[in-house]
Amino acid sequence: QVQLVESGGGLVQAGGSLKLSCATSGIIFSIYDMGWYRQAPGKQRELIASISSGGGSTNYADSVKGRFTISRDNAKKLVYLQMNSLKPEDTAVYYCNRGNLNRAPFGAWGQGTQVTVSS
C-alpha cells in the first residue's frame, strides 16, 4: 500500500518561509523521481518542483524558481520543499507524488498540506 503523508503547511505572511515534508511508505523510494504539486482554489493540480531519484537533478516551475528548493533523504524516505519569499499566490494545498510527468503517479494521493500566505 502506497502512503504519502504531507506536513508542514500553515499560515504565513508574505515574504515568510515554510518547509514542507512528505513521508512515504510502500514504495522503493530511491528509484523514483519525486515531486511537489499544488492545487489552488479553482485551479488544477500542477507540478511545481521535481527531483531525480538520487537527488542530483531538480526542476522547478517558473512560478517558484529561485524561491523554492526541493530535496530528499533516501535513507529516511522523505521529500522536502523549502519555500522562501512566499507570496499570496502560493496559497494552495501542496501534495507530493512521482515527479516525472512521463510516468503514472502513485494512485494513492495524500491529503496534502494547506499553505496560506497572507498579505
HELIX and SHEET records of a PDB file:
HELIX    1   1 PHE A   29  ILE A   31  5                                   3    
HELIX    2   2 PRO A   88  ASP A   90  5                                   3    
SHEET    1   A 4 GLN A   3  SER A   7  0                                        
SHEET    2   A 4 LEU A  18  SER A  25 -1                                        
SHEET    3   A 4 LEU A  78  MET A  83 -1                                        
SHEET    4   A 4 PHE A  68  ASP A  73 -1                                        
SHEET    1   B 6 GLY A  10  GLN A  13  0                                        
SHEET    2   B 6 THR A 113  SER A 118  1                                        
SHEET    3   B 6 ALA A  92  ARG A  98 -1                                        
SHEET    4   B 6 MET A  34  GLN A  39 -1                                        
SHEET    5   B 6 GLU A  46  ILE A  51 -1                                        
SHEET    6   B 6 THR A  58  TYR A  60 -1                                        
END                                                                             
